[in-house]
């Protein structure tokens, strides 16, 4: 479709800016993935050149696999991410529904209070969290991580979802009430399917920081059997010698699951958007 | 079928009092229309009858049963919404049957009732479709069908035609009138459109500022409005209001004459004015007359007439039809002669 405002120069400039940004954003990722397939010498000699017959090596991946525990680390990361994500979406959506649907005293204040966490990083409370988790006997367990990440993800989830839920037609919910649906059925069967695009957005924003986090696993789950991938990759970083092949291979592998989850959610996101557009 | 009784219904949102004591009796099988400008409380009143909103005080009785604290699904009502409010993920058949399923009705019975309703509304061929695959008019028919299958004591309509285009609105209006004759169900219908009110209602309730202004049959409201608000709200084009002093009349504050109760004459009449605008509607026409002290006067005439803009004309009032209002806007005895 050609628009009257269309201009070749403007369109070229826009694409140039976007392309530059894409290159900048992808550069570190590509360097990591490319170098994970090279010998140690080649990594340092020419970090930007792709592997050729001489420099190609899977030594990094072999080291990671031989280390043995990486399957377990992956499993831990997945459990923490998926469970925390599920809890954030469930509780976030329920709180958002209550805030957007019911008129009660202190509704506004409660909404502000729940959104406060967006502005205050949860790491500021690390010492208190640490003390609490130790007192509860949850260090080192995955449960501790799941609890912390649920708390970390809720503010943004509630903020985004309550805005979206305000757009769901009141008449639809009222029709459900007249037909005798319980508030839970109205929430799960009528409202949730209609805010699916928002759920996908929240899922992506919640999932990535959890998967990539190093801070809380280091503090709350540093035992061998509870390590996550990002923490596990640290064994190759020493004070004097770092096994760069293994570090890069571990990081490259860590990208895969999150990429898969992202693709799953972004499908949802796009199908949600188009379903709304042609209604 | 049921009767409805509202007793001293009050409703406040915070400090704002939306309904200020509504009393109303609706008889079995009656078609009652709530009409009023936006913000008059008519939709809130309907939602209180449905149980979607709690009254601050007062009682709602359906079929002589106090339902003030009964949840919507147990009140024996069905409601049709302005935005159709169909369940997007269910087929037409399931949309209609959901309420019955929730109430634990037997499957055969549900199928039976859905069939009857869909035949009545010529929806039989769309039963397996989803709402997104239907046109606006069809969606509203499904919404009406969903109400019919519940066989309620009371039908509630919340501006059901507002989202339809003009042609479809007339057609659906006829359909609702026909359905009401067939099912003979007690119906409460909310609208801001006085044409819908006039054409459908057995009785009209005019609401303004949270207070019932007048209850009566369409022609009662048209012929003998109790106050200036009702006089101005019912009838289109709107009734002309003229300050009594401007035309040398005493005893009343304002005089009201409907546009169709004025004739024009080139030579003599009650009021002189200049033609400022002419609207041709086909069968009839509206003439706007600028009268010096009395303001702009609208005259409705039938057939086709030609007037030049700026032409001087005399308006003659139908003496028996002119109304007088006192300073508070209440109708008082008055004769133009």
Contacts between the chains, C-beta under 8 A, distances in Angstrom:
chain1	res1	chain2	res2	distance
A	169	B	83	5.6
A	169	B	85	6.3
A	171	B	81	3.9
A	171	B	82	6.8
A	171	B	83	4.7
A	171	B	84	7.7
A	171	B	85	3.7
A	171	B	158	7.8
A	172	B	83	7.7
A	172	B	85	4.6
A	172	B	86	8.0
A	172	B	87	7.4
A	174	B	47	7.8
A	174	B	50	7.6
A	174	B	52	5.1
A	174	B	72	7.8
A	174	B	79	7.3
A	174	B	81	7.0
A	174	B	85	6.9
A	175	B	79	7.2
A	175	B	81	6.2
A	175	B	85	4.0
A	175	B	86	7.7
A	175	B	87	7.6
A	175	B	146	7.8
A	176	B	87	7.6
A	177	B	52	6.4
A	177	B	71	7.5
A	177	B	72	5.0
A	177	B	73	6.8
A	178	B	50	6.5
A	178	B	52	7.6
A	178	B	72	4.7
A	178	B	73	6.2
A	178	B	77	6.9
A	178	B	78	6.8
A	178	B	79	5.2
A	178	B	99	7.2
A	179	B	73	6.6
A	179	B	98	5.1
A	179	B	99	3.7
A	179	B	102	5.7
A	179	B	146	7.9
A	180	B	73	3.3
A	180	B	74	7.8
A	180	B	99	6.1
A	180	B	102	3.7
A	180	B	103	5.9
A	181	B	98	7.8
A	181	B	102	6.4
A	189	B	87	8.0
A	189	B	89	7.7
A	190	B	87	6.6
A	193	B	88	7.6
A	193	B	89	5.9
A	194	B	88	7.1
A	278	B	132	7.9
A	279	B	88	8.0
A	279	B	132	5.8
